Amino acid sequence: MITAVDHVQLAAPPGSEDELRAYYVGVLGMTELTKPPVLAARGGCWFAAGGAAVHLGMEEDFRPARKAHPGLRVTGIHAFAKQLQAHGAPVVWDYDLPGHERFYSQDPVGNRLEFLEPLAVRG
């Protein structure tokens, strides 16, 4: 029986860890997780916030995920979008999901990310 999604794995180009840390920690406000030594030797980095985890693995023939994406639930979506824009991240609003406000953005290596907030959560 499946009980939860443990993490989402995205790819990134080798050597991009510092850029990813600056974005996922500095812009998104996630916490970097310590990888086990055997996995840390492969490069990459792991981040988590609010029960969501994103793992970024290094891939030699990297191509950013332009359609596939994690959907990250946020609170205060409009302020969150302004925070991303202030750091130069693109924000593209999409109003096609009933009961939610959402937008798409990209991480520094071009992976697509969705941010959404259920309307029932907002006061």
MMTF fields as JSON, N, C-alpha, C and O atoms, coordinates in Angstrom:
{
  "mmtfVersion": "1.0.0",
  "mmtfProducer": "UNKNOWN",
  "numBonds": 491,
  "numAtoms": 492,
  "numGroups": 123,
  "numChains": 1,
  "numModels": 1,
  "chainsPerModel": [1],
  "groupsPerChain": [123],
  "chainIdList": ["A"],
  "bondAtomList": [4, 2, 8, 6, 12, 10, 16, 14, 20, 18, 24, 22, 28, 26, 32, 30, 36, 34, 40, 38, 44, 42, 48, 46, 52, 50, 56, 54, 60, 58, 64, 62, 68, 66, 72, 70, 76, 74, 80, 78, 84, 82, 88, 86, 92, 90, 96, 94, 100, 98, 104, 102, 108, 106, 112, 110, 116, 114, 120, 118, 124, 122, 128, 126, 132, 130, 136, 134, 140, 138, 144, 142, 148, 146, 152, 150, 156, 154, 160, 158, 164, 162, 168, 166, 172, 170, 176, 174, 180, 178, 184, 182, 188, 186, 192, 190, 196, 194, 200, 198, 204, 202, 208, 206, 212, 210, 216, 214, 220, 218, 224, 222, 228, 226, 232, 230, 236, 234, 240, 238, 244, 242, 248, 246, 252, 250, 256, 254, 260, 258, 264, 262, 268, 266, 272, 270, 276, 274, 280, 278, 284, 282, 288, 286, 292, 290, 296, 294, 300, 298, 304, 302, 308, 306, 312, 310, 316, 314, 320, 318, 324, 322, 328, 326, 332, 330, 336, 334, 340, 338, 344, 342, 348, 346, 352, 350, 356, 354, 360, 358, 364, 362, 368, 366, 372, 370, 376, 374, 380, 378, 384, 382, 388, 386, 392, 390, 396, 394, 400, 398, 404, 402, 408, 406, 412, 410, 416, 414, 420, 418, 424, 422, 428, 426, 432, 430, 436, 434, 440, 438, 444, 442, 448, 446, 452, 450, 456, 454, 460, 458, 464, 462, 468, 466, 472, 470, 476, 474, 480, 478, 484, 482, 488, 486],
  "bondOrderList": [1, 1, 1, 1, 1, 1, 1, 1, 1, 1, 1, 1, 1, 1, 1, 1, 1, 1, 1, 1, 1, 1, 1, 1, 1, 1, 1, 1, 1, 1, 1, 1, 1, 1, 1, 1, 1, 1, 1, 1, 1, 1, 1, 1, 1, 1, 1, 1, 1, 1, 1, 1, 1, 1, 1, 1, 1, 1, 1, 1, 1, 1, 1, 1, 1, 1, 1, 1, 1, 1, 1, 1, 1, 1, 1, 1, 1, 1, 1, 1, 1, 1, 1, 1, 1, 1, 1, 1, 1, 1, 1, 1, 1, 1, 1, 1, 1, 1, 1, 1, 1, 1, 1, 1, 1, 1, 1, 1, 1, 1, 1, 1, 1, 1, 1, 1, 1, 1, 1, 1, 1, 1],
  "groupList": [{"groupName": "MET", "atomNameList": ["N", "CA", "C", "O"], "elementList": ["N", "C", "C", "O"], "formalChargeList": [0, 0, 0, 0], "bondAtomList": [1, 0, 2, 1, 3, 2], "bondOrderList": [1, 1, 2], "singleLetterCode": "M", "chemCompType": "L-PEPTIDE LINKING"}, {"groupName": "ILE", "atomNameList": ["N", "CA", "C", "O"], "elementList": ["N", "C", "C", "O"], "formalChargeList": [0, 0, 0, 0], "bondAtomList": [1, 0, 2, 1, 3, 2], "bondOrderList": [1, 1, 2], "singleLetterCode": "I", "chemCompType": "L-PEPTIDE LINKING"}, {"groupName": "THR", "atomNameList": ["N", "CA", "C", "O"], "elementList": ["N", "C", "C", "O"], "formalChargeList": [0, 0, 0, 0], "bondAtomList": [1, 0, 2, 1, 3, 2], "bondOrderList": [1, 1, 2], "singleLetterCode": "T", "chemCompType": "L-PEPTIDE LINKING"}, {"groupName": "ALA", "atomNameList": ["N", "CA", "C", "O"], "elementList": ["N", "C", "C", "O"], "formalChargeList": [0, 0, 0, 0], "bondAtomList": [1, 0, 2, 1, 3, 2], "bondOrderList": [1, 1, 2], "singleLetterCode": "A", "chemCompType": "L-PEPTIDE LINKING"}, {"groupName": "VAL", "atomNameList": ["N", "CA", "C", "O"], "elementList": ["N", "C", "C", "O"], "formalChargeList": [0, 0, 0, 0], "bondAtomList": [1, 0, 2, 1, 3, 2], "bondOrderList": [1, 1, 2], "singleLetterCode": "V", "chemCompType": "L-PEPTIDE LINKING"}, {"groupName": "ASP", "atomNameList": ["N", "CA", "C", "O"], "elementList": ["N", "C", "C", "O"], "formalChargeList": [0, 0, 0, 0], "bondAtomList": [1, 0, 2, 1, 3, 2], "bondOrderList": [1, 1, 2], "singleLetterCode": "D", "chemCompType": "L-PEPTIDE LINKING"}, {"groupName": "HIS", "atomNameList": ["N", "CA", "C", "O"], "elementList": ["N", "C", "C", "O"], "formalChargeList": [0, 0, 0, 0], "bondAtomList": [1, 0, 2, 1, 3, 2], "bondOrderList": [1, 1, 2], "singleLetterCode": "H", "chemCompType": "L-PEPTIDE LINKING"}, {"groupName": "GLN", "atomNameList": ["N", "CA", "C", "O"], "elementList": ["N", "C", "C", "O"], "formalChargeList": [0, 0, 0, 0], "bondAtomList": [1, 0, 2, 1, 3, 2], "bondOrderList": [1, 1, 2], "singleLetterCode": "Q", "chemCompType": "L-PEPTIDE LINKING"}, {"groupName": "LEU", "atomNameList": ["N", "CA", "C", "O"], "elementList": ["N", "C", "C", "O"], "formalChargeList": [0, 0, 0, 0], "bondAtomList": [1, 0, 2, 1, 3, 2], "bondOrderList": [1, 1, 2], "singleLetterCode": "L", "chemCompType": "L-PEPTIDE LINKING"}, {"groupName": "PRO", "atomNameList": ["N", "CA", "C", "O"], "elementList": ["N", "C", "C", "O"], "formalChargeList": [0, 0, 0, 0], "bondAtomList": [1, 0, 2, 1, 3, 2], "bondOrderList": [1, 1, 2], "singleLetterCode": "P", "chemCompType": "L-PEPTIDE LINKING"}, {"groupName": "GLY", "atomNameList": ["N", "CA", "C", "O"], "elementList": ["N", "C", "C", "O"], "formalChargeList": [0, 0, 0, 0], "bondAtomList": [1, 0, 2, 1, 3, 2], "bondOrderList": [1, 1, 2], "singleLetterCode": "G", "chemCompType": "PEPTIDE LINKING"}, {"groupName": "SER", "atomNameList": ["N", "CA", "C", "O"], "elementList": ["N", "C", "C", "O"], "formalChargeList": [0, 0, 0, 0], "bondAtomList": [1, 0, 2, 1, 3, 2], "bondOrderList": [1, 1, 2], "singleLetterCode": "S", "chemCompType": "L-PEPTIDE LINKING"}, {"groupName": "GLU", "atomNameList": ["N", "CA", "C", "O"], "elementList": ["N", "C", "C", "O"], "formalChargeList": [0, 0, 0, 0], "bondAtomList": [1, 0, 2, 1, 3, 2], "bondOrderList": [1, 1, 2], "singleLetterCode": "E", "chemCompType": "L-PEPTIDE LINKING"}, {"groupName": "ARG", "atomNameList": ["N", "CA", "C", "O"], "elementList": ["N", "C", "C", "O"], "formalChargeList": [0, 0, 0, 0], "bondAtomList": [1, 0, 2, 1, 3, 2], "bondOrderList": [1, 1, 2], "singleLetterCode": "R", "chemCompType": "L-PEPTIDE LINKING"}, {"groupName": "TYR", "atomNameList": ["N", "CA", "C", "O"], "elementList": ["N", "C", "C", "O"], "formalChargeList": [0, 0, 0, 0], "bondAtomList": [1, 0, 2, 1, 3, 2], "bondOrderList": [1, 1, 2], "singleLetterCode": "Y", "chemCompType": "L-PEPTIDE LINKING"}, {"groupName": "LYS", "atomNameList": ["N", "CA", "C", "O"], "elementList": ["N", "C", "C", "O"], "formalChargeList": [0, 0, 0, 0], "bondAtomList": [1, 0, 2, 1, 3, 2], "bondOrderList": [1, 1, 2], "singleLetterCode": "K", "chemCompType": "L-PEPTIDE LINKING"}, {"groupName": "CYS", "atomNameList": ["N", "CA", "C", "O"], "elementList": ["N", "C", "C", "O"], "formalChargeList": [0, 0, 0, 0], "bondAtomList": [1, 0, 2, 1, 3, 2], "bondOrderList": [1, 1, 2], "singleLetterCode": "C", "chemCompType": "L-PEPTIDE LINKING"}, {"groupName": "TRP", "atomNameList": ["N", "CA", "C", "O"], "elementList": ["N", "C", "C", "O"], "formalChargeList": [0, 0, 0, 0], "bondAtomList": [1, 0, 2, 1, 3, 2], "bondOrderList": [1, 1, 2], "singleLetterCode": "W", "chemCompType": "L-PEPTIDE LINKING"}, {"groupName": "PHE", "atomNameList": ["N", "CA", "C", "O"], "elementList": ["N", "C", "C", "O"], "formalChargeList": [0, 0, 0, 0], "bondAtomList": [1, 0, 2, 1, 3, 2], "bondOrderList": [1, 1, 2], "singleLetterCode": "F", "chemCompType": "L-PEPTIDE LINKING"}, {"groupName": "ASN", "atomNameList": ["N", "CA", "C", "O"], "elementList": ["N", "C", "C", "O"], "formalChargeList": [0, 0, 0, 0], "bondAtomList": [1, 0, 2, 1, 3, 2], "bondOrderList": [1, 1, 2], "singleLetterCode": "N", "chemCompType": "L-PEPTIDE LINKING"}],
  "groupTypeList": [0, 1, 2, 3, 4, 5, 6, 4, 7, 8, 3, 3, 9, 9, 10, 11, 12, 5, 12, 8, 13, 3, 14, 14, 4, 10, 4, 8, 10, 0, 2, 12, 8, 2, 15, 9, 9, 4, 8, 3, 3, 13, 10, 10, 16, 17, 18, 3, 3, 10, 10, 3, 3, 4, 6, 8, 10, 0, 12, 12, 5, 18, 13, 9, 3, 13, 15, 3, 6, 9, 10, 8, 13, 4, 2, 10, 1, 6, 3, 18, 3, 15, 7, 8, 7, 3, 6, 10, 3, 9, 4, 4, 17, 5, 14, 5, 8, 9, 10, 6, 12, 13, 18, 14, 11, 7, 5, 9, 4, 10, 19, 13, 8, 12, 18, 8, 12, 9, 8, 3, 4, 13, 10],
  "groupIdList": [1, 2, 3, 4, 5, 6, 7, 8, 9, 10, 11, 12, 13, 14, 15, 16, 17, 18, 19, 20, 21, 22, 23, 24, 25, 26, 27, 28, 29, 30, 31, 32, 33, 34, 35, 36, 37, 38, 39, 40, 41, 42, 43, 44, 45, 46, 47, 48, 49, 50, 51, 52, 53, 54, 55, 56, 57, 58, 59, 60, 61, 62, 63, 64, 65, 66, 67, 68, 69, 70, 71, 72, 73, 74, 75, 76, 77, 78, 79, 80, 81, 82, 83, 84, 85, 86, 87, 88, 89, 90, 91, 92, 93, 94, 95, 96, 97, 98, 99, 100, 101, 102, 103, 104, 105, 106, 107, 108, 109, 110, 111, 112, 113, 114, 115, 116, 117, 118, 119, 120, 121, 122, 123],
  "secStructList": [7, 7, 7, 7, 7, 7, 7, 3, 3, 3, 3, 3, 7, 6, 6, 7, 2, 2, 2, 2, 2, 0, 0, 0, 0, 0, 0, 6, 7, 7, 3, 3, 3, 7, 7, 7, 2, 2, 2, 2, 6, 6, 7, 7, 3, 3, 3, 3, 3, 6, 6, 3, 3, 3, 3, 3, 3, 3, 7, 6, 6, 7, 7, 7, 7, 1, 1, 7, 7, 7, 3, 3, 3, 7, 1, 1, 2, 2, 2, 2, 2, 2, 2, 2, 2, 2, 6, 6, 7, 7, 7, 3, 3, 3, 7, 7, 1, 6, 6, 3, 3, 3, 3, 3, 3, 3, 7, 6, 6, 7, 7, 3, 3, 3, 3, 3, 3, 3, 4, 4, 4, 7, 7],
  "xCoordList": [0.844, 0.0, 0.898, 1.816, 0.641, 1.386, 0.784, -0.436, 1.659, 1.173, 1.531, 0.891, 2.545, 2.956, 3.994, 4.571, 4.221, 5.346, 6.521, 6.429, 7.614, 8.778, 9.559, 9.957, 9.78, 10.509, 10.284, 9.769, 10.673, 10.676, 12.119, 12.843, 12.543, 13.914, 13.902, 13.131, 14.757, 14.991, 16.461, 17.289, 16.784, 18.172, 18.731, 17.99, 20.052, 20.761, 22.132, 22.63, 22.742, 24.071, 25.146, 25.06, 26.14, 27.225, 27.843, 28.039, 28.142, 28.77, 27.812, 28.26, 26.495, 25.516, 25.016, 24.088, 25.606, 25.105, 25.043, 24.052, 26.061, 26.036, 24.901, 24.237, 24.682, 23.582, 22.228, 21.311, 22.118, 20.881, 20.651, 19.522, 21.711, 21.583, 21.108, 20.226, 21.692, 21.302, 19.816, 19.147, 19.299, 17.895, 16.969, 16.056, 17.21, 16.28, 16.292, 15.252, 17.439, 17.514, 17.261, 16.395, 18.02, 17.972, 16.713, 16.252, 16.144, 14.955, 13.683, 12.724, 13.667, 12.458, 12.316, 11.215, 13.403, 13.33, 13.332, 12.922, 13.794, 13.875, 15.141, 16.028, 15.214, 16.375, 17.132, 16.528, 18.45, 19.229, 19.358, 19.658, 19.129, 19.264, 20.654, 21.207, 21.207, 22.502, 22.302, 21.523, 23.011, 22.928, 23.834, 24.882, 23.449, 24.354, 25.666, 25.645, 26.804, 28.103, 28.199, 28.761, 27.665, 27.757, 27.009, 27.421, 25.913, 25.155, 25.75, 25.703, 26.306, 26.935, 28.101, 28.393, 28.761, 29.893, 29.464, 30.301, 28.203, 27.676, 27.378, 27.066, 27.475, 27.107, 25.623, 24.918, 25.156, 23.744, 23.448, 24.344, 22.185, 21.771, 20.283, 19.514, 19.91, 18.527, 18.004, 18.739, 16.721, 16.093, 14.712, 14.075, 14.251, 12.927, 12.31, 13.011, 10.977, 10.2, 8.766, 8.202, 8.178, 6.758, 6.321, 5.202, 7.155, 6.792, 7.096, 6.903, 7.561, 7.932, 9.452, 10.174, 9.928, 11.374, 11.666, 10.964, 12.709, 13.169, 14.63, 15.456, 14.942, 16.317, 16.784, 16.078, 17.968, 18.547, 19.788, 20.763, 19.727, 20.835, 21.568, 20.96, 22.867, 23.691, 23.574, 23.626, 23.414, 23.235, 24.121, 23.971, 25.032, 25.989, 25.287, 25.644, 24.303, 23.595, 22.309, 21.215, 22.455, 21.314, 20.454, 20.952, 19.14, 18.136, 17.079, 16.546, 16.76, 15.783, 14.405, 14.006, 13.69, 12.307, 11.437, 11.269, 10.896, 10.089, 8.594, 7.824, 8.169, 6.758, 6.566, 5.749, 7.323, 7.244, 7.707, 8.603, 7.084, 7.414, 6.86, 5.88, 7.479, 6.844, 5.835, 6.035, 4.767, 3.792, 4.008, 3.789, 4.432, 4.757, 3.668, 3.415, 3.033, 1.963, 2.575, 3.51, 2.038, 2.535, 1.375, 0.208, 1.713, 0.74, 1.182, 2.374, 0.227, 0.555, 1.149, 2.221, 0.454, 1.01, 1.4, 2.394, 0.653, 0.983, 2.284, 3.119, 2.456, 3.714, 4.869, 5.979, 4.599, 5.628, 6.066, 7.256, 5.101, 5.419, 6.265, 7.224, 5.924, 6.709, 8.127, 9.073, 8.282, 9.608, 10.444, 11.618, 9.853, 10.586, 10.96, 12.085, 10.012, 10.284, 11.387, 12.208, 11.411, 12.452, 13.841, 14.841, 13.898, 15.165, 15.4, 16.32, 14.581, 14.77, 14.164, 14.398, 13.391, 12.75, 11.469, 10.732, 11.198, 9.963, 8.745, 8.827, 7.617, 6.344, 5.294, 5.04, 4.683, 3.638, 2.388, 2.331, 1.396, 0.159, -0.666, -0.663, -1.371, -2.25, -3.516, -3.448, -4.663, -5.928, -6.835, -8.047, -6.255, -7.065, -7.368, -8.107, -6.831, -7.097, -8.141, -7.824, -9.377, -10.43, -10.045, -9.444, -10.408, -10.18, -8.757, -8.414, -7.928, -6.526, -6.066, -6.574, -5.105, -4.312, -2.967, -2.456, -2.39, -1.108, -0.328, -0.871, 0.98, 1.857, 2.996, 3.276, 3.639, 4.807, 6.036, 5.952, 7.157, 8.43, 9.494, 9.18, 10.746, 11.864, 12.958, 13.179, 13.644, 14.812, 15.979, 15.816, 17.139, 18.233, 18.78, 19.462, 18.491, 18.975, 17.874, 18.082, 16.689, 15.617, 14.537, 13.637, 14.588, 13.526, 12.235, 12.249, 11.12, 9.811, 9.364, 9.529, 8.797, 8.25, 6.859, 6.636, 5.928, 4.58, 4.409, 4.79, 3.831, 3.513, 2.016, 1.466, 1.345, -0.098, -0.589, 0.027, -1.725, -2.378, -3.875, -4.529, -4.424, -5.873, -6.602, -6.196, -7.665, -8.411, -9.029, -9.173, -9.398, -10.014, -9.036, -9.468, -7.734, -6.737, -6.637, -6.331, -6.892, -6.756, -7.92, -9.048, -7.651, -8.693, -9.229, -10.113],
  "yCoordList": [-1.171, 0.0, 1.246, 1.348, 2.165, 3.43, 4.359, 4.493, 5.005, 5.892, 7.355, 8.242, 7.618, 9.002, 9.036, 8.009, 10.204, 10.426, 10.827, 11.8, 10.095, 10.388, 11.578, 12.459, 11.608, 12.713, 12.705, 11.739, 13.782, 13.897, 14.088, 14.881, 13.371, 13.485, 14.309, 14.034, 15.313, 16.089, 15.964, 15.68, 16.172, 16.127, 17.541, 18.521, 17.618, 18.89, 18.612, 17.489, 19.625, 19.397, 19.271, 19.931, 18.443, 18.302, 19.664, 20.512, 19.844, 21.083, 22.209, 23.31, 21.975, 23.052, 23.099, 23.85, 22.322, 22.234, 23.587, 23.869, 24.425, 25.719, 26.603, 27.272, 26.607, 27.377, 26.838, 27.608, 25.525, 24.908, 25.212, 25.481, 25.17, 25.51, 26.949, 27.225, 27.856, 29.265, 29.436, 30.246, 28.69, 28.805, 28.076, 28.678, 26.782, 25.989, 26.408, 26.356, 26.82, 27.288, 28.797, 29.249, 29.572, 31.025, 31.661, 32.671, 31.093, 31.682, 30.968, 31.618, 29.634, 28.894, 28.69, 28.411, 28.822, 28.662, 27.218, 26.93, 26.306, 24.905, 24.679, 25.533, 23.55, 23.159, 22.085, 21.155, 22.206, 21.154, 19.971, 20.132, 18.792, 17.554, 16.972, 17.107, 16.336, 15.676, 14.339, 13.503, 14.145, 12.876, 11.853, 12.218, 10.588, 9.553, 9.58, 9.839, 9.317, 9.435, 8.702, 9.24, 7.496, 6.74, 7.457, 7.386, 8.146, 8.889, 10.273, 10.784, 10.887, 12.204, 12.15, 13.138, 11.012, 10.86, 11.005, 11.279, 10.83, 10.962, 12.411, 12.706, 13.311, 14.705, 14.905, 13.996, 16.088, 16.393, 16.914, 17.023, 17.239, 17.754, 17.486, 17.348, 17.419, 17.143, 18.303, 18.887, 18.634, 19.732, 19.307, 18.441, 19.93, 19.612, 20.832, 21.715, 20.862, 21.887, 21.398, 20.909, 21.53, 21.237, 19.865, 19.717, 18.861, 17.508, 17.201, 16.065, 18.171, 17.955, 17.846, 18.627, 16.888, 16.744, 16.712, 16.059, 17.424, 17.454, 17.033, 17.64, 15.997, 15.531, 15.938, 15.732, 16.511, 16.87, 16.024, 16.104, 15.214, 14.325, 14.831, 15.369, 14.657, 15.125, 14.15, 12.932, 14.72, 13.922, 14.502, 15.663, 13.698, 14.158, 14.754, 15.845, 14.059, 14.521, 15.236, 14.889, 16.231, 16.899, 17.645, 18.356, 17.452, 18.245, 18.589, 17.685, 19.868, 20.234, 19.654, 19.494, 19.345, 18.883, 20.094, 20.984, 20.133, 21.281, 21.034, 21.989, 19.773, 19.438, 18.751, 19.184, 17.684, 16.999, 17.968, 18.781, 17.874, 18.828, 18.363, 17.619, 18.794, 18.607, 19.728, 20.852, 19.415, 20.422, 20.691, 19.812, 21.886, 22.243, 23.151, 24.237, 22.698, 23.468, 24.56, 24.312, 25.765, 26.909, 27.61, 27.36, 28.483, 29.393, 30.805, 31.069, 31.695, 33.057, 33.091, 33.659, 32.483, 32.267, 33.563, 33.582, 34.629, 35.876, 36.474, 36.94, 36.463, 36.94, 36.028, 36.495, 34.73, 33.773, 34.038, 33.998, 34.309, 34.615, 35.884, 35.93, 36.903, 38.148, 37.899, 38.503, 37.015, 36.661, 36.017, 36.352, 35.106, 34.468, 35.489, 35.491, 36.352, 37.37, 38.325, 38.753, 38.656, 39.546, 38.933, 39.65, 37.614, 36.916, 36.562, 35.809, 37.095, 36.881, 35.614, 35.281, 34.902, 33.671, 34.021, 34.914, 33.326, 33.594, 33.093, 32.106, 33.778, 33.371, 33.439, 34.502, 32.283, 32.212, 31.65, 30.468, 32.507, 32.104, 31.209, 31.376, 30.259, 29.345, 29.197, 28.804, 29.509, 29.518, 28.353, 28.411, 27.302, 26.199, 25.089, 24.163, 25.145, 24.106, 24.627, 25.467, 24.148, 24.63, 24.47, 23.474, 25.481, 25.427, 25.747, 25.574, 26.208, 26.502, 27.772, 28.15, 28.401, 29.405, 28.739, 28.054, 28.944, 28.3, 29.054, 29.802, 28.823, 29.351, 28.374, 27.497, 28.553, 27.754, 28.65, 29.851, 28.055, 28.748, 27.755, 26.63, 28.167, 27.292, 27.457, 28.549, 26.358, 26.47, 27.005, 27.185, 27.261, 27.894, 27.071, 27.613, 25.761, 24.944, 24.653, 23.901, 25.257, 25.163, 24.138, 23.981, 23.429, 22.476, 23.209, 24.214, 22.703, 23.293, 22.947, 21.816, 23.936, 23.76, 24.374, 25.455, 23.684, 24.218, 24.552, 23.772, 25.719, 26.143, 26.37, 27.071, 25.791, 25.941, 26.07, 25.584, 26.747, 26.95, 26.701, 27.368, 25.734, 25.524, 26.771, 27.377, 27.149, 28.341, 28.188, 29.182, 26.981, 26.753, 27.081, 27.377, 27.03, 27.293, 28.784, 29.187, 29.59, 31.04, 31.6, 31.126, 32.603, 33.192, 34.467, 35.05],
  "zCoordList": [0.0, 0.0, 0.0, 0.814, -0.885, -0.927, 0.111, 0.211, 0.89, 1.947, 1.721, 2.287, 0.9, 0.665, -0.452, -0.808, -0.989, -1.884, -1.001, -0.252, -1.08, -0.254, -0.792, -0.03, -2.105, -2.726, -4.232, -4.796, -4.86, -6.31, -6.73, -6.127, -7.755, -8.259, -9.544, -10.463, -9.594, -10.806, -11.158, -10.293, -12.409, -12.847, -12.931, -12.997, -12.927, -13.056, -13.664, -13.586, -14.265, -14.847, -13.768, -12.732, -13.997, -13.028, -12.689, -13.559, -11.4, -10.952, -10.626, -10.304, -10.698, -10.464, -9.023, -8.724, -8.133, -6.756, -6.046, -5.372, -6.176, -5.48, -5.98, -5.189, -7.263, -7.855, -7.372, -7.086, -7.286, -6.805, -5.328, -4.917, -4.533, -3.103, -2.932, -2.12, -3.695, -3.595, -3.891, -3.25, -4.847, -5.228, -4.251, -3.685, -4.06, -3.252, -1.784, -1.128, -1.256, 0.132, 0.205, 0.954, -0.574, -0.478, -1.027, -0.494, -2.084, -2.706, -2.252, -1.836, -2.329, -1.971, -0.469, 0.007, 0.289, 1.729, 2.205, 3.33, 1.348, 1.742, 2.569, 2.609, 3.211, 3.995, 3.239, 2.706, 3.188, 2.542, 3.489, 4.672, 2.952, 3.71, 3.468, 2.376, 4.471, 4.329, 3.644, 4.101, 2.546, 1.832, 2.513, 3.045, 2.502, 3.01, 2.218, 1.015, 2.868, 2.193, 0.857, -0.097, 0.772, -0.482, -1.615, -2.773, -1.281, -2.298, -2.523, -3.642, -1.491, -1.63, -2.61, -3.282, -2.693, -3.607, -5.063, -5.923, -5.349, -6.717, -7.093, -8.247, -6.119, -6.36, -6.156, -5.718, -6.473, -6.303, -4.915, -4.077, -4.671, -3.381, -3.178, -4.129, -1.904, -1.511, -0.676, 0.121, -0.867, -0.142, 0.338, -0.261, 1.437, 1.962, 2.624, 3.116, 2.624, 3.328, 3.425, 2.446, 4.604, 4.771, 4.317, 3.826, 4.46, 4.043, 2.587, 2.152, 1.824, 0.426, 0.331, 0.951, -0.437, -0.646, -2.136, -2.908, -2.528, -3.91, -3.903, -3.22, -4.661, -4.818, -6.207, -7.194, -6.275, -7.569, -7.79, -7.042, -8.832, -9.169, -10.391, -11.317, -10.389, -11.503, -12.673, -12.502, -13.86, -15.071, -16.167, -16.547, -16.665, -17.687, -18.902, -19.347, -19.436, -20.636, -20.204, -20.651, -19.336, -18.722, -19.742, -20.615, -19.593, -20.285, -19.242, -18.599, -19.056, -18.021, -18.303, -19.456, -17.237, -17.346, -17.678, -16.844, -18.87, -19.303, -19.138, -19.031, -19.114, -18.923, -17.565, -16.753, -17.332, -16.033, -14.949, -15.175, -13.758, -12.702, -11.365, -11.324, -10.271, -8.971, -8.762, -9.222, -8.074, -7.662, -6.18, -5.347, -5.856, -4.475, -3.905, -4.427, -2.839, -2.221, -1.35, -0.59, -1.469, -0.708, -0.011, -0.313, 0.918, 1.512, 1.132, 0.969, 0.994, 0.585, -0.808, -1.019, -1.76, -3.094, -3.807, -4.532, -3.621, -4.322, -3.782, -4.557, -2.471, -1.883, -2.288, -2.541, -2.349, -2.75, -4.195, -4.506, -5.067, -6.468, -6.56, -7.329, -5.793, -5.796, -5.308, -5.814, -4.329, -3.815, -4.923, -5.085, -5.677, -6.772, -7.844, -8.343, -8.194, -9.209, -8.757, -9.569, -7.48, -6.956, -7.1, -7.142, -7.175, -7.371, -8.846, -9.164, -9.728, -11.162, -11.724, -12.886, -10.922, -11.404, -12.154, -11.736, -13.255, -13.995, -13.224, -12.492, -13.394, -12.806, -13.905, -14.472, -14.201, -15.221, -14.548, -14.209, -14.362, -13.697, -14.609, -15.829, -14.006, -14.733, -13.895, -12.73, -14.477, -13.738, -14.135, -13.928, -14.699, -15.219, -14.215, -14.55, -13.008, -12.013, -11.03, -10.188, -11.121, -10.227, -8.755, -8.353, -7.968, -6.532, -6.099, -4.93, -7.02, -6.706, -7.411, -8.467, -6.799, -7.502, -7.714, -6.828, -8.904, -9.173, -10.222, -11.035, -10.168, -11.198, -11.432, -10.614, -12.565, -12.92, -12.907, -13.161, -12.611, -12.633, -13.065, -13.455, -12.996, -13.339, -12.313, -11.789, -12.027, -11.166, -12.006, -13.213, -11.417, -12.169, -13.331, -14.201, -13.36, -14.477, -15.49, -16.442, -15.28, -16.266, -15.999, -16.824, -14.873, -14.548, -14.214, -13.503, -14.731, -14.47, -13.042, -12.584, -12.353, -11.017, -10.978, -11.522, -10.335, -10.139, -8.664, -7.791, -8.395, -7.04, -6.98, -7.829, -5.994, -5.938, -4.506, -3.557, -4.392, -3.105, -3.276, -4.078, -2.518, -2.587, -2.092, -1.101, -2.775, -2.379, -1.0, -0.287, -0.6, 0.71, 1.848, 2.961, 1.582, 2.615, 2.905, 4.027, 1.901, 2.055, 2.839, 2.712, 3.646, 4.479, 3.985, 4.613]
}
